[in-house]
Amino acid sequence: MGLPIICLVGRPNVGKSTLFNRLSHSCQALVSDFEGLTRDRQYVEVLLDDDTQTFATIIDTGGLTNKNNLVDSGIQSQVLNALEESDVIYFMVSSRDGVIGLDLEIAARLRKLKKEIILVCNKAESLNPTLAAEFFELGLGEPMLISAEHGQGIADLIDATLPLLPQIAVEEVEEVEGIAVAVLGRPNVGKSTLINHILGQERVLVIDLPGTTRDSIYIPFERKGQKYTLIDTAGIRRKRSTHEKVEIFSIIKAIDALERAHVVILVLDAKTGVTEQDATLLGMISDKGRALFIVINKWDGLDGYQKQEVKRKLEVKLSFVNYASVHYISALHGSGVGKLFAPINQSYQNAGEQYPTSVLNKILEKANQGHQPPPVKGRRLKIKYVNQTGVFPPTFTFHGNHLKNVPNAYERYLKNFFINALKLTNTPIKIEYKSGNNPFKDRKNILNARQIAKKRRLMKFVKKR
């Protein structure tokens, strides 16, 4: 039995994401006065009550509307899926707006469900009972007055919720662990379609419209005994294309997802190849040192000649991330998607591997035999030994003399040599240097009487010349 599930539902801009963040003690959901910001359903596990150790999963959903456009129809489908999963529903309304027609329509739908429903009246900062009077006409019982933004009434809401939740033993609650996999790419390259195919369900909203995903969505799942967390990120555009404040926030959250990921899948469109923005994304991933492999989507739409041209151009443009493997798929039809788990698992294992110092120093010895460190400013670099000082990515610290100015070309040589010797797949390494300290650096040499006399004679000789 899993955790009990609480679903937040209501029309747009009533404060569902604000309450979601308040209950989860986080800023996981984007919050703005921009209507219709949340489009996919988002999950978080929370501890509702310390005394009883009651845990629950909270689901934030997109705002329901009565519009019949492509995006709103997709959001409605997402909400219906969330309602099916839930044990308790928070139907959220706004005390500032009062009861409107859309609230009545949503209430009529919810009354047909055999679910526990709590009517939550948000934006009621004074918690004045008179604010709740008109909401009784929704036919869902007494409204709970809260202010999600200021944290008022939240404790009473939780107290009203606890008796409605199915009982679950404390020992059943486990922290979700696994491989965090961030899916990055430009807008509309098929990231959400790929994730839905991996999961085998319509978990994230998929529409042929750039910018559909705006939040970074964290989706835990398990496959063959291995736990994973897929992170669907907003498509990152060039700066001059990001006009909305919300979209800029989405980019920040995508970068945050990159920080938290173990493995990154960069999705490229086979028809457009590697664009300037793809190269920027690759640079970001490389700087963070994340394990990476590249997926070329929409591969089935190309003929033989086009496929050869794409591969040729990729070899040139991806040369600076030559450690990353390239996989060709069709996310829409699922071809090649099942083969992605092998590189995910291998990349995670390599990025978190700890290597014995003896093994690393044998590799260093071979590297020095193949290519001696070059001289810098008339002094030859001397690398004495190496040891591992970190993982994700594997970080190696080289110890020796005069290592402050190691040439970039020699550092690339060391990186490639170690990656090949350790047989790392899709995993970069990070190199740090540590020069030995000179024990006499700040120590002044004190001369004896004989040395002082000799120094004076030499100075006289120099002055005569």
Secondary structure as GFF3:
##gff-version 3
##sequence-region A 1 465
A	DSSP	beta_strand	5	10	.	.	.	ID=ss1
A	DSSP	alpha_helix	16	24	.	.	.	ID=ss2
A	DSSP	beta_strand	42	49	.	.	.	ID=ss3
A	DSSP	beta_strand	54	60	.	.	.	ID=ss4
A	DSSP	alpha_helix	70	85	.	.	.	ID=ss5
A	DSSP	beta_strand	88	94	.	.	.	ID=ss6
A	DSSP	alpha_helix	101	111	.	.	.	ID=ss7
A	DSSP	beta_strand	116	122	.	.	.	ID=ss8
A	DSSP	three_ten_helix	129	138	.	.	.	ID=ss9
A	DSSP	beta_strand	144	145	.	.	.	ID=ss10
A	DSSP	alpha_helix	154	161	.	.	.	ID=ss11
A	DSSP	three_ten_helix	162	164	.	.	.	ID=ss12
A	DSSP	three_ten_helix	170	172	.	.	.	ID=ss13
A	DSSP	beta_strand	179	185	.	.	.	ID=ss14
A	DSSP	alpha_helix	191	199	.	.	.	ID=ss15
A	DSSP	beta_strand	217	223	.	.	.	ID=ss16
A	DSSP	beta_strand	226	232	.	.	.	ID=ss17
A	DSSP	three_ten_helix	239	241	.	.	.	ID=ss18
A	DSSP	alpha_helix	245	260	.	.	.	ID=ss19
A	DSSP	beta_strand	263	269	.	.	.	ID=ss20
A	DSSP	alpha_helix	276	288	.	.	.	ID=ss21
A	DSSP	beta_strand	291	297	.	.	.	ID=ss22
A	DSSP	three_ten_helix	299	301	.	.	.	ID=ss23
A	DSSP	alpha_helix	304	317	.	.	.	ID=ss24
A	DSSP	three_ten_helix	319	321	.	.	.	ID=ss25
A	DSSP	beta_strand	326	328	.	.	.	ID=ss26
A	DSSP	three_ten_helix	338	340	.	.	.	ID=ss27
A	DSSP	alpha_helix	341	351	.	.	.	ID=ss28
A	DSSP	alpha_helix	357	370	.	.	.	ID=ss29
A	DSSP	beta_strand	375	376	.	.	.	ID=ss30
A	DSSP	beta_strand	379	380	.	.	.	ID=ss31
A	DSSP	beta_strand	382	390	.	.	.	ID=ss32
A	DSSP	beta_strand	395	401	.	.	.	ID=ss33
A	DSSP	alpha_helix	408	421	.	.	.	ID=ss34
A	DSSP	beta_strand	430	435	.	.	.	ID=ss35
A	DSSP	alpha_helix	449	464	.	.	.	ID=ss36
###
